[in-house]
Amino acid sequence: MIRVFNHYLRRQTLLQVLLDLGLIALSVIGIHLLHPQDPTLLVPSAAAHGLLLSACLLVVNTASGLYQPTRRRSLNHSVARASLTLILMLAATYLIFGLAQGNFDALSSAEWVAMLCVAGIVAHRVYAAHADVPSRPPARVLIFGSGEAAQMVGQTLRECDPQARVVGYFPGPNETGSVIPEAELLRGRGSLRECAVELGVDEIVVALAERRGGSMPLRELLDCKVGGIRVTDLAGYFEKMLCQIRIDHVRAGWLIFGDGFQQGTYRSMVKRAFDVLCAGILLIVSLPMMVLTAVAIKLESRGPVFYRQERVGLNGSTFRVLKFRSMRVDAETDGKPRWAAAQDSRVTRVGAIIRRFRIDEIPQLLNVFEGDMSMVGPRPERPFFVEQLTEQIPYYALRHSVKPGVTGWAQVRYQYGSTVADSLEKLQYDLYYVKNHTLFLDMVILFETVGVVLSGKGAR
């Protein structure tokens, strides 16, 4: 994993993105060199085409999931995703080069070459994802611990990082009740440092259930770190591998003295400018869809087109969120708030469609203009649920230290939640965002939101 602007990315994903963008740049440069034009226009024209095509490719590939790990995806599935990507990218290429030439009557040779290059890049993405190409030597990881936490680390490592190999589990001196098979325990190999050196370990993950009474050999861990072996604690490990802050393995001291949770005036100003710009563009683009949605809602059922509901925002203050009405007007006649459920009978036919593709959320762009919400942040919850969840879930109130968002890290990483357990899982993603949020992470979330919207994933 590589940390880019406080956000952890898989090394392979970053290399894939850079390779695709590099191929786009080379293709555009080659096209312009093969089609002579005014030398004074060569660089601006190539730069404009390259930047636009690169931005389109990045958004479409991210939204279609082509940069996601392929270990659970068949070749046919990848081909289907690539086909959709190809259709969108060919249309984008045609428009980008056609607008520059002001002629859409017939495809020019430059457009043909550009479209062939884009098709080759998309096809290469599928090939690279499934080809059995030798990779770098796997990282050798030793897990210090033998309890349930250590078992979870090993399982997560195998699922999330195919480029890592667990060499074994080194039991702590005071640990009891090991859940690791005896064959995987590293016994009789001397001290922790001696064992790590003998096995050529690259990283040690400290997953001890008990850290008191001399259970943590600090001197040996320090010697390992000085000797070039990475030493990672449990909370940091899950933050890096899962991009979430695990409530069951985090300590208040780690949150207080660690990095992150930086707000600042400059960050707030940049985020506000980014919010207003994105909200303005999206409002203009989505205006026809909003008009059609309003007409459909009005034709299907009586009641208002829009729906306002009290939500908890920054620092616990409340505001009224604006949405398209997707439920009957008598959805909560008893006055008791309820989470939406799968196949909820309160949802109208039009409501089911607009909820599936998140169209009901579009009016919240006006909340962004008003300053109550941001484009990206933890989703705002109703005061009734916030009061309950704050009492039941540790650190829940931390999610209110930033503005709530139209979309968020939890929304692109986890399904819709309707239980306390779901809220706990989503909070762990929200805390990761609150701790590490930057403009870069905001853009990553917006790109992934496109894929969530198009697929209708997690909607209710």
C-alpha positions, 0 to 999 in steps of 0.5 A: 500500500502507498500513501498518497495525500493521506489516503492509502492506495494499492501499489498496483492500482496506482501503477495501473492509473499512471500507465493508462494516463501515460499511454493516453499522453503518448497517443495524443502526442503521436496523433498530433505529430502525425497530423501537422498543424500550426506549430503555435497551436500544437502544444495547446491542442495536444495538452487540451486533448490529452487532459480531457481524454485522461480525465474521461478515462480516469472517471470511466475506468474508476466508475466501471471498476476496472481498477478494482482487484480482479481476484473475485472477478471472472474474465467475462465480467471484466470484458463486460465492464470494459465493453461499457467503458469502451462505448463511453470512451469512444463517444468521449473521444469523438466529441473531444476531437470533433469539437476541436475541429468543429466538424461532426459530419465525418470522422477524420483520420485523427479521430480514427487513430485516437479511437483506436488508441483508446480501444487498445488501452481499454483492451490492455486494461483487461489483459493486464488484469488477468494475464499471469505476469510475474510480479515483484517478490511478495512481502513477508509478514510476521504477525505478532500474536495468536488470538482472534485479532491476529487471526483477523489480521491474517485473513484480511491480509490474504484477502486484500493483498495478494502480494503479501505472504504471512510467514507465521504467527509469533505468540506473545509471552502472556497470551492464552487461548490461541486460535491459530493452528499449531503448525502456523505458530513460530515456536522455538525460534528464539526471540522475536527479533531473531525469528524475524531476521531468520525468516527474512521478514519485511513487516511485523504486525503487532496484534496482541490481545494483552499488552500489559505485564511485559507482553510487549517487548518494546526493545525487540520491536525497536531493534526490528524497526532499526534493522529495516523491518516495518513495525505496524500496530493493529489500528494502523494496519487496518487503516492501511489495508481496509481504509477504515478505523476499526472501533474494536482495535483503536485506542483514544491515545492513538487518535489523539497523538497520531496524525490526521484529523486536521481541519484548518482555515486553508483546507476549509476554504479549498473544500468550500470552493470545490463544493460550490464549483462541483455543485454548480456544474452538477446542478446545470447538468442534472437540471433536465433530469430534475424537471422530469423527476418532478413531473413524474412524482407529481403525476404518480401521487399526491403531495409535494415534489420535494421533501425536507427532513431535519438532519444533524450536521457540523458540530451537532447543529441541525438543518433541513435536508432537501430531497425528492419525495420518494415515499408516500406522504403518510410514510410515518403517520405514527411519528416514529422515525424508521430506517428504510428497508429493502422492498420498503412498502412506503416507497412509491414506484417513481421513488424506487427508481430515483432511489436506486440511481440516487436521483432523490439526492440531487436537490441536496446540491442546494444544501451544499450552496447554503453551506449546510452540506459538502459534496463529500462527507459522512451522510447526515443522519436524523437526530432521533437515530444520532441520539441512539447511536451516540449512546451505543457506538464509541466515537460516533460523535466524531463524524460531526466534526466535518460537514455532512456530504451528498456522498461519502467514503462509507457510501462507496465502500459499504451497502445501505445500513438499517441497523446499529451493526451497519451504522458501526461498520459505516462509522469506521469508514466515516472515521477514516474520512474524518481523519484523512480527508483531503481534496484528493480523497474527495475526488476519489470518492466522487469518481467511485460515486459515479460507479455506485450511481450507475450500478444502483449498488446498495440502494433502498 
